[in-house]
Every structure is written in C-alpha cells, then in structure tokens.
Amino acid sequence: MDLSKDQFFGRERVLREIVAGVLAPSQPASFSLVGSKLVGKSRLLGHLASPDGPLMGSAWESWRPYRHQDGDRVVVVLVDCDVQEAQDDLLGTVADRVTQQLQADRIQLDWGAVDQQPGASRRLWQMSHQLNAMDYRLVLLMDNFDTVFENQLLTPESVDELRPLTRELALVVATEQPLHDLDRELAASPLFNVMTQLFLGIIEPEAARRWLEAYGALYPAVDAIANELLKLTGSHPFLLLRIGDILAEVQLVLPPGQTLGPEHLPLIRLRLAEHGRLLFVTLWRNLQNPPPRIDPQILMGLLKRLVAHDLPFDQVAREVIPTLNWLINQAMVICDVKGYALFSPLFTEFLANRMEAMPVRAATPVPAISHRPAPLPIPDAPIYAELTKTEGALLRYFQMHPHEVVSPEELLLAVWKRPDASARRVQEAIRRLRLQLEEASPPVGTIENERGQGYRFVPVSAQG
C-alpha cells in the first residue's frame, strides 16, 4: 500500500490563509482557487473537507482562530459542480448536501423554519444563520466551479439572492481560470468580487522533498536519487503522485531478489515521461486556447525561448509579463534565483517535439524578450535611508516607470519575484510606502490608484 497517496504535502501558505479566512471570528472570508487541470485543486479541497484536515482535525488546532480551535463547531460540505444533479439544480443540490451533513452530524436546527423557506437559496441562508447563532461556522467547498459559469447555472437573480450568504458562511471555489476570464460580468457581482483569488501551481521544493521521503519508507533507493527526481517532477503534484506507481512498476520488472537502486534511474525517467503524458497533453491544450488577454504570438515567442534555455530576470520585457504570469499560474513555468524556466526537463522535451511538428507560419516580430539597455539607475534620494529593502525596490521600480499604470501582478513579478503570491502583499507594501512618501523631505512623488488596473507613480516634478 502506498501510504504517501493518503498524505497531503505542500500548500501550507494557501491552506493557512484559507483556514484563517473562513474561520475568521467576525465575517468569514471567501476564496477562489485557480489552477490548471491535474494541479491538485480537488485533492486540496478533499484535504480541507477531511475530518482530519486543517479545518477540523486535532493536529491543526494551532492554525485555527481561538473560537474554532477544537474544530467541533465547523461544518464542511464539499460539492462537485460537475455532477449531473448539480448541473440540473445547483442550489437545490447544495442545500440538500448541507442538510444531509447537518443531519449526519446530529446538529439540531429548527427544521420547521428551514422547510418553510420559499427556495433553495433561502433554505441555505436559514441553515447558515441558525448555525452562526449557535457559534458554528459553515464552510462550503465547490469543485469544478468553472461549469457554473460556462453552463450559466446561476442567473443574475439567483446571485442577488445568494449575496446575504457571504455574511453567514464561507465559500471556497476551485476553477481552472480566474473568474473574470470565465464571465467578467458575473465575476464582478457582489457575490464573487469579494473573493480572495489564490493560484495553485507548483508546490514548494521542501514539500516535494518530504513527499519523496515518504516513498523512501518503501523504496530506500529514493534517498540516493531524490535530487534527480525533484528535477524530473519539477515539484508538480501530478508527477509526484505518479512516482509511487512508477517505483512499484520498476520493482516488479526486476529479477527476483534485486532491489531498486540508482542504476534504475533511466528506467524511472522513461516511465515518468510516459505517466506524465496526460499532464503534458493537458498543458499543451491550454497553450492552444489561452484567454483572450494573452497574445498568441508573444506566447509562442516566449515558449521558444524557454525551450531553448532559461530566461534571466533582466531579459524580461514589460509586454511579456502578463503572458509569463499566466504560464506560472498554469504551473508550466517556475521562478528561481536565476530567472524563469519550464518546470520539468520532461515537459521541455515534450514541448520541443510538439512545437517542431507545428505548421510553419510567416514570421511575425515578437517582443517576447527584451534586449534593450537596462534603464539608467535612479539616484538614491534621502528617503531610501528610511525604507526597507522591499519598499526601496518598490519605489525604484515606480520611478523607472513614472506615469505608467503598473498592475499588482507586474509588481509581484518584478519586485518580489513571487508572481504566485497574494496581491495583499502589494497592497500592504504600498500602504507603508505611501506613509513614507507623505513625510519625505524633499518630496519624491505620490502613488495613485487606478481602479481595477493597478497603481500609477506621479513624480513630484509633475505635480502642480
């Protein structure tokens, strides 16, 4: 039995943020988990829904706010929006699942008041309202939420009916694309525009190593080849999950009495490429159908560069940043101390073969890589002595791009080198920087908000 398949590795930052948000003492927060297929969204939701998981399990008490520290007053309901009953009647299915969970947990509500409600959304509100009054917290997890948008399972009227629920229960949905890429109008509704968006991509290398160490309990040779396995899997959850099956396959083909060893790494690599084919084909299909905001020409130019060799930080043009961010969010590209690279050499080989087989088209100039001279350095003003390292790097980037709208995603990439991090990190840093700018002598400039787009730095010389 492969025990590592029953364990959960990685995503600690994401999990901590979700637990703190959905169990917040006052109004619960809601989240949108975004990630490509096979990146582990369903597995993460299953971990959250587990009685032994971070929302209810005793091993995770220190993660939870005091009010819900014992986990006994947390009710978690997981709904797959892709099943037929949810497609036929989404709200009715959700209300029925919540009812079944409460009855299974023997939680006594005023069921007469619930049954008197005119519709499913009101039944949900009545149940969550009663739970709140009893110091319970209802957490609703919805997998494959893309289908809700794609198949228009929610009408504007039903969205309006559900709005009061955001004050009563916590909602965590999982999608392949950001909600605004699926349906901009619906994503802007009061029900969804309050959600914190979290991207799921490659897991942390430390978590990937722990995952491999778990296999080492059955296959001691893993310790000797762990570094190579980390490189081959690229810390992708799908490939890490397949390692257990591959080790078992290789062990079975060995002669009786022979144990798995480092000399079998070429065979393991061959089998991992075959097992990973499902993932690689899925990623390739995503590349063929990027969202409208991604320029296909820039995308292909960037991929050709990444297939050839890594991309250093100082060779990234601004016009490429949205595409690079999308590739990172799709778990195809990783960021390390050297720059950007495709996540696995196996995927690089697959991508090279697919791109070589593509029809040859007329060449179009692609501004994918910047070869322009580096911007002139900004002279250090007295304010820099008062700033932290991050605040100084943030101000320097703004000064290099005065009067230009700079998105939070661009700042996370250029300043933090963490495009997968939360936009709250940018908001908090800008808040602190603005306080410093207000007290700066001599004045330096101001940072303006561009609603829905980002921030604009206006140097003092341009102010009237």
C-alpha positions as CSV (number, residue, x, y, z in Angstrom):
1,M,0.0,0.0,0.0
2,D,1.4,3.4,-0.9
3,L,0.8,5.5,2.2
4,S,2.1,8.7,0.6
5,K,-1.1,8.8,-1.6
6,D,-3.1,9.2,1.6
7,Q,-1.0,12.1,2.9
8,F,-1.1,15.7,1.9
9,F,2.1,17.6,1.1
10,G,2.6,21.3,0.4
11,R,0.3,24.4,0.0
12,E,0.9,25.5,3.6
13,R,0.8,29.2,2.8
14,V,-2.5,28.7,0.9
15,L,-4.0,26.5,3.5
16,R,-3.1,28.8,6.3
17,E,-4.7,31.8,4.5
18,I,-7.9,29.8,3.8
19,V,-8.2,28.5,7.4
20,A,-7.7,31.9,8.9
21,G,-10.1,33.5,6.5
22,V,-13.0,31.1,6.5
23,L,-12.9,30.7,10.3
24,A,-12.4,34.5,11.0
25,P,-14.1,35.5,14.2
26,S,-16.3,38.1,12.5
27,Q,-17.4,37.8,8.9
28,P,-15.9,34.8,7.1
29,A,-13.8,35.3,4.0
30,S,-14.3,33.5,0.7
31,F,-11.7,32.3,-1.7
32,S,-11.3,31.3,-5.4
33,L,-8.7,28.7,-6.0
34,V,-7.3,28.9,-9.6
35,G,-5.1,26.3,-11.2
36,S,-4.8,24.1,-14.3
37,K,-6.2,20.6,-14.5
38,L,-4.2,18.0,-12.6
39,V,-2.5,20.5,-10.3
40,G,-4.3,19.2,-7.2
41,K,-7.3,21.5,-6.7
42,S,-9.6,18.6,-5.9
43,R,-7.1,17.0,-3.6
44,L,-6.7,20.2,-1.7
45,L,-10.5,20.6,-1.3
46,G,-10.7,17.0,-0.2
47,H,-8.0,17.7,2.4
48,L,-10.0,20.7,3.7
49,A,-13.1,18.6,3.9
50,S,-11.4,15.7,5.8
51,P,-12.3,15.4,9.5
52,D,-8.5,15.1,10.0
53,G,-7.8,18.1,7.8
54,P,-6.8,21.7,8.8
55,L,-10.4,22.9,9.3
56,M,-11.5,20.2,11.8
57,G,-8.5,17.9,12.6
58,S,-6.9,18.0,16.1
59,A,-3.4,18.1,14.6
60,W,-4.1,21.6,13.1
61,E,-5.5,23.3,16.2
62,S,-2.8,26.0,16.3
63,W,-3.8,27.1,12.8
64,R,-7.4,27.9,13.7
65,P,-8.7,31.1,15.5
66,Y,-9.5,30.5,19.2
67,R,-13.2,30.4,18.6
68,H,-12.9,27.3,16.4
69,Q,-9.7,25.9,17.7
70,D,-11.2,22.5,18.7
71,G,-12.8,22.1,15.3
72,D,-16.0,20.7,16.8
73,R,-18.2,23.6,15.6
74,V,-17.0,23.6,12.0
75,V,-19.3,22.1,9.3
76,V,-17.6,21.5,6.0
77,V,-19.6,20.5,2.8
78,L,-17.9,19.6,-0.5
79,V,-19.9,19.8,-3.7
80,D,-18.7,18.8,-7.2
81,C,-20.4,21.2,-9.6
82,D,-19.7,18.8,-12.5
83,V,-22.0,16.0,-11.3
84,Q,-25.3,15.7,-13.1
85,E,-27.5,16.6,-10.1
86,A,-25.6,19.9,-9.6
87,Q,-25.9,20.6,-13.4
88,D,-29.7,20.1,-13.2
89,D,-30.3,22.1,-10.0
90,L,-27.1,23.6,-8.4
91,L,-28.7,25.5,-5.5
92,G,-31.0,22.6,-4.7
93,T,-28.1,20.2,-4.7
94,V,-26.0,22.4,-2.4
95,A,-29.0,22.9,0.0
96,D,-29.6,19.1,0.1
97,R,-25.9,18.4,0.8
98,V,-25.8,20.8,3.6
99,T,-29.0,19.3,5.1
100,Q,-27.5,15.8,4.8
101,Q,-24.3,16.8,6.5
102,L,-26.0,18.6,9.4
103,Q,-28.3,15.6,10.0
104,A,-25.3,13.2,9.8
105,D,-23.5,15.4,12.4
106,R,-26.7,15.3,14.5
107,I,-26.8,19.1,14.7
108,Q,-30.2,20.2,15.9
109,L,-31.8,23.1,14.0
110,D,-35.3,24.5,13.8
111,W,-36.0,22.4,10.7
112,G,-39.5,23.7,10.5
113,A,-38.1,27.2,9.9
114,V,-35.8,25.8,7.2
115,D,-38.6,23.9,5.4
116,Q,-40.8,27.0,5.3
117,Q,-38.4,28.9,3.2
118,P,-39.6,29.6,-0.4
119,G,-36.4,28.4,-2.3
120,A,-33.0,26.7,-2.0
121,S,-31.1,29.9,-1.5
122,R,-33.4,30.9,1.4
123,R,-33.0,27.4,2.9
124,L,-29.2,27.8,2.8
125,W,-29.4,31.2,4.4
126,Q,-31.7,29.9,7.1
127,M,-29.4,27.0,8.0
128,S,-26.3,29.1,8.0
129,H,-28.0,31.8,10.0
130,Q,-29.0,29.3,12.7
131,L,-25.6,27.8,12.7
132,N,-24.0,31.2,13.3
133,A,-26.3,31.8,16.2
134,M,-25.0,28.5,17.7
135,D,-21.4,29.5,17.1
136,Y,-20.9,27.1,14.3
137,R,-19.2,28.0,11.0
138,L,-20.4,26.5,7.7
139,V,-17.8,26.2,5.0
140,L,-18.9,25.3,1.5
141,L,-16.3,23.9,-0.9
142,M,-17.3,23.8,-4.6
143,D,-15.1,21.9,-7.0
144,N,-15.2,22.3,-10.8
145,F,-16.8,25.7,-10.4
146,D,-16.0,26.6,-14.0
147,T,-19.1,24.7,-15.1
148,V,-21.2,27.1,-13.1
149,F,-20.0,30.0,-15.3
150,E,-19.7,28.0,-18.6
151,N,-23.2,26.5,-18.3
152,Q,-24.8,29.6,-16.7
153,L,-26.1,27.6,-13.8
154,L,-26.5,30.9,-11.8
155,T,-28.8,33.7,-13.1
156,P,-28.3,37.3,-12.0
157,E,-31.4,36.9,-9.9
158,S,-30.1,33.9,-8.0
159,V,-26.8,35.7,-7.5
160,D,-28.6,38.6,-5.9
161,E,-30.5,36.1,-3.6
162,L,-27.2,34.5,-2.6
163,R,-25.4,37.7,-1.7
164,P,-26.6,37.7,2.0
165,L,-24.9,34.3,2.4
166,T,-21.5,35.9,2.3
167,R,-22.1,37.2,5.8
168,E,-23.2,33.8,7.1
169,L,-21.0,31.1,5.5
170,A,-17.5,30.8,3.9
171,L,-17.3,29.8,0.3
172,V,-14.2,28.3,-1.4
173,V,-14.5,27.5,-5.1
174,A,-12.0,25.9,-7.5
175,T,-11.7,26.8,-11.1
176,E,-9.2,26.4,-14.0
177,Q,-9.3,30.0,-15.0
178,P,-9.8,33.2,-13.0
179,L,-13.5,34.0,-12.6
180,H,-13.1,37.3,-14.6
181,D,-11.8,35.3,-17.6
182,L,-14.8,33.0,-17.4
183,D,-17.5,35.7,-17.2
184,R,-16.4,39.2,-16.4
185,E,-20.0,40.5,-15.6
186,L,-20.8,37.6,-13.2
187,A,-17.4,37.8,-11.6
188,A,-18.0,41.5,-10.9
189,S,-21.2,40.7,-9.0
190,P,-21.3,41.4,-5.2
191,L,-21.3,37.6,-4.6
192,F,-17.9,37.0,-6.2
193,N,-16.0,40.3,-6.3
194,V,-15.3,39.9,-2.6
195,M,-13.4,36.7,-3.1
196,T,-9.7,36.4,-2.5
197,Q,-8.0,34.8,-5.5
198,L,-5.3,32.2,-4.8
199,F,-3.3,30.5,-7.5
200,L,-2.3,26.8,-7.2
201,G,0.8,25.9,-9.2
202,I,4.0,24.0,-8.4
203,I,4.4,23.1,-4.7
204,E,7.3,24.2,-2.6
205,P,10.5,22.2,-3.1
206,E,10.7,21.4,0.6
207,A,7.2,19.8,0.4
208,A,8.1,17.9,-2.7
209,R,11.2,16.5,-0.9
210,R,9.0,15.4,2.0
211,W,6.7,13.7,-0.5
212,L,9.6,11.8,-1.9
213,E,10.9,10.9,1.5
214,A,7.5,9.2,2.2
215,Y,8.2,6.9,-0.7
216,G,11.6,6.2,0.8
217,A,9.9,4.2,3.5
218,L,9.1,1.5,0.9
219,Y,11.9,2.2,-1.5
220,P,15.2,3.2,0.3
221,A,16.9,3.9,-3.0
222,V,14.8,7.1,-3.3
223,D,17.1,8.8,-0.9
224,A,20.0,8.5,-3.4
225,I,18.0,9.8,-6.4
226,A,15.8,12.3,-4.6
227,N,17.6,15.3,-6.2
228,E,17.2,13.9,-9.7
229,L,13.5,13.1,-9.0
230,L,12.9,16.6,-7.8
231,K,14.3,17.9,-11.1
232,L,12.3,15.5,-13.2
233,T,9.0,16.1,-11.5
234,G,9.6,19.8,-11.2
235,S,7.7,19.6,-7.9
236,H,4.5,19.2,-9.8
237,P,1.8,17.4,-7.6
238,F,0.6,15.2,-10.5
239,L,4.1,13.8,-11.3
240,L,5.0,13.4,-7.6
241,L,1.8,11.4,-7.1
242,R,2.8,9.1,-10.0
243,I,6.2,8.4,-8.6
244,G,4.8,5.8,-6.2
245,D,3.2,3.8,-9.1
246,I,6.4,4.1,-11.1
247,L,8.6,2.8,-8.4
248,A,6.3,-0.2,-7.9
249,E,6.3,-0.9,-11.7
250,V,10.1,-0.8,-11.9
251,Q,10.5,-3.1,-8.8
252,L,8.2,-5.6,-10.4
253,V,10.2,-6.0,-13.6
254,L,13.5,-6.5,-11.7
255,P,14.8,-10.1,-11.2
256,P,13.8,-11.8,-8.0
257,G,15.9,-10.6,-5.1
258,Q,17.1,-7.4,-6.8
259,T,16.2,-4.2,-5.2
260,L,15.6,-0.8,-6.7
261,G,18.7,1.3,-7.0
262,P,20.2,4.4,-8.5
263,E,21.2,2.4,-11.6
264,H,17.5,2.2,-12.5
265,L,17.0,5.9,-12.7
266,P,17.0,5.9,-16.6
267,L,14.0,3.4,-16.5
268,I,12.3,5.6,-13.9
269,R,12.8,8.6,-16.1
270,L,11.3,6.8,-19.1
271,R,8.2,5.7,-17.1
272,L,7.8,9.1,-15.6
273,A,7.7,10.6,-19.1
274,E,5.0,8.2,-20.1
275,H,2.9,8.7,-16.9
276,G,3.3,12.4,-17.3
277,R,2.0,12.4,-20.9
278,L,-1.6,13.1,-19.6
279,L,-0.4,16.2,-17.8
280,F,1.8,17.4,-20.7
281,V,-1.0,17.0,-23.3
282,T,-3.4,18.8,-20.9
283,L,-0.9,21.7,-20.6
284,W,-0.4,21.7,-24.4
285,R,-4.2,22.1,-24.9
286,N,-4.2,25.0,-22.5
287,L,-1.5,26.6,-24.6
288,Q,-3.6,26.2,-27.7
289,N,-6.5,28.0,-26.0
290,P,-5.2,30.9,-23.9
291,P,-7.6,33.5,-22.5
292,P,-8.3,36.5,-24.8
293,R,-5.9,38.8,-22.9
294,I,-2.9,36.6,-23.9
295,D,-1.3,37.4,-27.3
296,P,-0.7,34.1,-29.0
297,Q,2.4,35.5,-30.9
298,I,4.0,36.6,-27.7
299,L,3.1,33.3,-26.0
300,M,4.8,31.3,-28.8
301,G,7.9,33.5,-28.8
302,L,8.2,33.1,-25.1
303,L,7.8,29.4,-25.2
304,K,10.5,29.0,-27.9
305,R,12.9,31.0,-25.7
306,L,12.1,28.8,-22.7
307,V,12.5,25.6,-24.6
308,A,16.0,26.8,-25.8
309,H,17.2,27.9,-22.4
310,D,16.2,29.7,-19.2
311,L,15.1,33.3,-19.1
312,P,17.1,35.7,-16.8
313,F,15.2,38.3,-14.9
314,D,16.9,41.2,-16.7
315,Q,15.8,39.9,-20.1
316,V,12.0,40.1,-19.4
317,A,10.2,42.9,-21.3
318,R,7.2,44.5,-19.7
319,E,4.9,43.4,-22.5
320,V,5.7,39.8,-21.8
321,I,4.9,39.9,-18.1
322,P,1.1,39.1,-18.4
323,T,2.0,36.1,-20.5
324,L,4.7,35.0,-18.2
325,N,2.4,35.3,-15.2
326,W,-0.2,33.2,-17.0
327,L,2.4,30.4,-17.7
328,I,3.4,30.5,-14.0
329,N,-0.2,30.3,-12.9
330,Q,-0.8,27.4,-15.2
331,A,2.1,25.5,-13.5
332,M,4.2,25.4,-16.6
333,V,7.0,27.8,-15.6
334,I,8.9,28.1,-12.4
335,C,10.9,31.0,-10.9
336,D,14.2,30.5,-9.1
337,V,17.3,32.6,-8.3
338,K,18.5,32.6,-11.9
339,G,15.2,33.5,-13.6
340,Y,12.4,31.6,-15.3
341,A,12.4,28.1,-16.7
342,L,9.9,25.4,-17.8
343,F,9.1,23.3,-14.7
344,S,10.5,19.9,-15.9
345,P,13.0,18.7,-18.5
346,L,10.4,16.1,-19.4
347,F,7.9,18.8,-20.3
348,T,10.6,20.8,-22.1
349,E,11.3,17.7,-24.4
350,F,7.6,17.2,-24.9
351,L,7.1,20.9,-25.8
352,A,10.0,20.9,-28.2
353,N,8.6,18.0,-30.1
354,R,5.1,19.5,-30.3
355,M,6.4,22.9,-31.4
356,E,8.7,21.3,-34.0
357,A,5.7,19.5,-35.5
358,M,3.6,22.7,-35.7
359,P,2.9,24.1,-39.2
360,V,5.4,26.7,-40.3
361,R,3.8,30.2,-40.5
362,A,5.0,33.5,-41.7
363,A,7.3,35.0,-39.1
364,T,5.9,37.9,-37.1
365,P,8.1,40.1,-34.9
366,V,7.6,39.1,-31.3
367,P,8.6,41.4,-28.5
368,A,9.0,38.5,-26.2
369,I,12.5,39.1,-24.9
370,S,14.0,42.4,-24.0
371,H,17.4,43.1,-25.4
372,R,17.2,46.9,-24.8
373,P,19.8,48.5,-22.5
374,A,19.0,48.4,-18.8
375,P,17.3,51.6,-17.5
376,L,19.6,54.2,-16.1
377,P,19.8,53.8,-12.3
378,I,17.7,56.1,-10.2
379,P,19.8,58.3,-7.9
380,D,19.2,57.4,-4.3
381,A,17.1,60.2,-2.6
382,P,17.3,60.7,1.1
383,I,14.0,58.7,1.5
384,Y,15.8,55.5,0.7
385,A,17.6,55.6,4.0
386,E,14.2,55.3,5.7
387,L,12.8,52.4,3.6
388,T,13.0,48.7,4.0
389,K,14.7,46.7,1.2
390,T,11.3,45.8,-0.3
391,E,9.9,49.3,0.0
392,G,13.1,50.7,-1.7
393,A,12.9,48.2,-4.5
394,L,9.2,49.1,-5.0
395,L,9.8,52.8,-5.1
396,R,12.8,52.3,-7.5
397,Y,10.5,50.3,-9.9
398,F,7.9,53.0,-9.8
399,Q,10.5,55.7,-10.5
400,M,11.7,53.7,-13.5
401,H,8.1,53.7,-14.9
402,P,6.6,57.1,-14.0
403,H,3.1,57.9,-15.1
404,E,2.6,54.3,-16.2
405,V,-0.1,52.0,-14.8
406,V,1.6,49.1,-13.1
407,S,-0.5,46.1,-12.1
408,P,-0.1,44.2,-8.8
409,E,0.9,41.1,-10.9
410,E,3.7,43.0,-12.5
411,L,4.9,44.2,-9.1
412,L,4.8,40.7,-7.6
413,L,6.9,39.5,-10.6
414,A,9.4,42.4,-10.8
415,V,9.9,43.3,-7.1
416,W,9.1,40.2,-5.1
417,K,9.9,37.6,-7.8
418,R,6.8,35.9,-6.4
419,P,4.1,36.0,-9.1
420,D,2.1,33.4,-7.2
421,A,1.9,35.5,-4.0
422,S,-1.3,37.3,-2.8
423,A,-2.0,40.8,-4.1
424,R,-2.4,41.8,-0.4
425,R,1.3,41.8,-0.2
426,V,1.5,44.6,-2.7
427,Q,-1.4,46.5,-1.1
428,E,0.3,46.4,2.3
429,A,3.7,47.4,1.0
430,I,2.2,50.3,-1.0
431,R,0.3,51.5,2.1
432,R,3.6,51.6,4.0
433,L,5.4,53.3,1.2
434,R,2.7,56.0,0.8
435,L,3.2,56.9,4.5
436,Q,6.9,57.3,3.9
437,L,6.3,59.4,0.8
438,E,3.9,61.7,2.7
439,E,6.7,62.5,5.2
440,A,9.6,62.6,2.6
441,S,11.8,65.7,2.5
442,P,12.5,66.7,-0.1
443,P,9.2,65.3,-1.7
444,V,9.5,62.5,-4.1
445,G,6.0,61.9,-5.5
446,T,2.7,60.1,-4.9
447,I,1.2,56.7,-5.8
448,E,-2.3,56.9,-7.3
449,N,-4.8,54.1,-7.6
450,E,-6.1,53.1,-11.0
451,R,-9.3,51.2,-10.1
452,G,-9.3,47.7,-11.4
453,Q,-5.9,48.1,-13.1
454,G,-3.1,48.9,-10.6
455,Y,-1.1,51.9,-9.5
456,R,0.5,55.0,-11.1
457,F,3.5,56.8,-9.7
458,V,3.5,60.6,-10.2
459,P,6.9,62.2,-9.6
460,V,6.9,65.4,-7.6
461,S,8.1,67.4,-10.7
462,A,4.8,66.5,-12.4
463,Q,2.6,67.7,-9.7
464,G,1.1,71.1,-9.7
